Every structure is written in structure tokens, then in C-alpha cells.
């Protein structure tokens, strides 16, 4: 009988302590972080790249600019593995250009010279990502489609002679790919800060020079490093 009384008293004290702990505002709990949900965000960083206009060759085609924009996405976590999709846009423009040289028409002629310039605006990506959560930190890899509005122009250095031609310009939306990696750190249940690196390559608009019928196959490739902020709903 006495043993039953002791057990009942102990159980009562245990339940009282559990109830007091649940109701006590001064007792802190470790929050559980996850990456589930819809998010929106912003980013700010730097972008640099180069213009390639095959079969021409030359140097001095790299340029660097500050970049910034906004994005939206959705993440889902399965046993610490996070899968996500995102779309973002950069508002800053990027441009590069300089003098290039086409292969000689014949061994007896010098290489024709021309000035080529490209400007890229509204750089947009649609990407997937996968990462592994370590408490508040999420390292991940990412890749997908890259889109940009690109204006490319070519102009002859010579004003007369067989290598002179009228300036040509092309303005269009072009597609390519991007791959990269990043790291996010969850500050609160909703807010994260991070860093991200992206490599991209976009097929630029081809230019045809007349009357020589030279074709320039343009590509833009480059790098983006940026800081990110995201808010998960």
C-alpha cells in the first residue's frame, strides 16, 4: 500500500513538472529548422564575362558589373535532403566589346579587322537545386536554363577596300545554361542569408557581314557571385 502511494505521488509530481515546463515562458526551446515552403528573395553581387565571336579572335572582351535582382522559388525537404526550383532576374546590364580579327581570306592578305560589341540585359535563370541541411546551414548545387536579351553589333575598322562593310546589329532574346553552387544559413524560421556562384553560357545572335558573307557565331560566357536574402512563407 505504501509503495502505491509513493508511485502515485511521484507520478503526480512528474505531471506537475511537465505542465509547469510547458507553461513557463522563461524556459527556452531549440527551434527545428527546415526548408519547406514557398519563398521570395533578392540578391546583389557582381557579374563578369567575355564575348566570343567565332571564327574571329581577339582580346579585351571581358567586362565586370554590379548586378542585382529578385527571385521566387519553392523548396521541399525529405530527411535533410532539400529539393527546390527557382526563377530569378537580374536588372543590371552587362556589356563587352573590342577589336577582333577574322581569318585571312587568302595567305597574301592581312586579316580583316572589325569591332564587335554585345550588351546583355534582363539576365534570367530558371533552375533546380539539391542540397543537404546541417541544422541551420544548407550547402547546395544548382543548374538550369539561362535567358537574356542580347544586342550585338559589328562594324568594319576599314572604311574602304575589300574588308569594309556596313555596320550590322542584332537584338533578340537568347537561351543558354547555368550551373553553380551556394550556401544558405537560416537566421530565423523565415529568413535566410546566403552566397551563390553561377557560371553561365548563352548563345548570342549570329551576325552575317555582307557583301563578304562572313558569319560571326557569338557566345557570351561568364560568372556571377552574389549575396542572397530569402523569406520563406
N, C-alpha and C positions, 0 to 999 in steps of 0.2 A: 504494500500500500504506500509506504513512504517513497519507494522508488518511483511509483507512478506520479506522485505529487511532484517530485524533483524534475522528472521529464516534462511534465506539463508546465512547470514554472520556466524551465529553460526554453521550451518552445514559445511560450508567451513573450519572453524577453527577446528572443530572436526575431519574432514577427514585429515587435515594437521597434527594434533597431532598424529593420529593413524599411518599415514605414517612415521612421524618422529620417533615414538617409534619403528616401525618395522625396520627402517634403522639404528637406533642408536646402535653402538656396545657396548656402555657403560651401556646399560640397560640389566640387567640380568634376566633370566627366570628360574623358577623352573623346572628341568627336570622331566619327567614322567618315572618311572622305571617299568619294567616288566620282567618276567622270560621266555619270549617266545624265543625259538631257540635251536639250537644245541650247545653243549659246550664240551670242553675238560678240564681236570684238573689234579692236583697232590695232594697227601696227605702224611702226616708224623705224626707218633704218636707212641703209644705203644700197644702191644698185649700180653695178658697173658691168660693162660688156664690150664686145667687139663686133664689127661688121665684116663679113666675109662675102666677097663678090667674085666668085669663080667664073671664068679662069683667070681673072685679074689677080695681081698680087701687089702688096704694098704694106706700109706700116703707118703707125699713128692713128689707129682706128678705135682705140679704147677711150671710154669716157665714163665718169662716175658722177652720180647724182644722189641727192637725198630722195627718199621715197616714203610714201605713207598712204594708208588707205583703211578700209573697213572690210569685215568678213562676217560670215554666218556659217554655222555648222551644227552637226549632231553627233554625239558620242554615245557608245554603249559599252558597258564593262561586263566581262564574263570572267570571273575568278582571277581578277587583277589584270587580265588582258583587255586592252581598250581598243575598240574598232571605231573609226569615225569617218565622216565625209565633211567636206568644207568647200566653200566658194568665197573668194576674196578678190578685191580690185585695188590696184594702185592708181592714185590720181596723178602722181608726178610723171613727167615726160622724160625720156632718155633719148639722146642723140649722139651720133658719131659720124665722122667722115674725114676725108683727106684725099691726097693724090694716089692713084693706083696706076698699074701698068698692065696692058694686055700683051699676050704673046705676040711676037713679031709675025707679020703677015708672010714675010719671006726672010731668009738669012741676011739679005742685003739691006733690010730696012730696020730702023730702030723701033723699039716697042712703042706703040701709041700710048699716050698719056691721057688720063681722064680723071675728073674729080667726082667721087661718089659720096653721097651722104644719105643717112637714114635717120628717121625720127620715130620713136615708139611712144604711143600714148595708150592710156587705159589698159594697162597690163592686168590680165585677169587669169586666175587659175581655178580649176575645179579638180579637187584632189581627194584621195583616200589616205587614211593613215592607220597605223597599228603601233601600239606601244604597250609597255608593261608598267603597271603602277607600283611604286615603292612608297607606301604611306602617302605623303603629300606630293611626291615627285613623279613625273611621268615622262621618261625618255621615249621618243618615237621616231619612226621613219615615215616618209610621205612621198607621194608621187601622183602624177595625173596629167591632165590637159592644160596647156597654156594658150591663151588667146591675146592678141594685141592688135591695135590699129597702127599700121606702119605706113609711113610715107618715105619713099626712096626716090632719089633723083641722081642723074648722071649728066655730066657736062664735059665736052671736049676741052682739053687745055689748048690745043691748036685752034686758031681762028680760020685758017685757010689750009689747003692741001688735002691729001687723001685721008688724013686721020681726023679732019674736022667734021663735026656733026651737030645737029640741032639738039638742044637740051631735051631730055626725056624725064618724065615723072610718073610715078605710080602711087596710088593711095588706096589701101584696102585693108580689110581685116584678115589676119593670117593666124594659122594654128601651129602648135608645136607641142613639146612636152616639158615637164619639170619634175625633178626628183630632189629630195633633201632629207633633212633630219632636224629635230628640235628637242627642247626640254621645257616642260611646264612645271610650275610649282604652285600648289593651291594655297592661297593665303587664307581664305575663308571657305565656307560651304559653297559660295557662289563665285568668288573671284580667283583668277589665276594670272600670274605673270610668267613670261617665258622668253626664250630666244629661239630663233629659227634661221636655218640656212637653206637656200634653194639654188639649184643650178637649172638653167633653162636654155632651150634652143628652139628658135622659131624660124620657119621657112619664110623668108621675106618675099615680096613681089619681084618676079623676074622682069628685067628690062631688056628690050631689043633696040639696038642702035641702028638707025638707018642713015644712009643707004648701004653701009658696010655689012648690015645684018649680023652684028655681033650680039650675042646673048649673054647677059650677066645673071648668073644664078646666085641670088642674095640669101644669106642666112645671118641671123643675129643670135649670138650665144653670150651668156653672161651669168652673173652671180648676184644674189640678194642676201644680205644679212640684216635681220631686223629684230626688234623687241616687240613682244606681243602682249596685249591685255585682253582677257576674255571674261565675260559674265555668263554664268550658266543659270538658266531659269529653273 
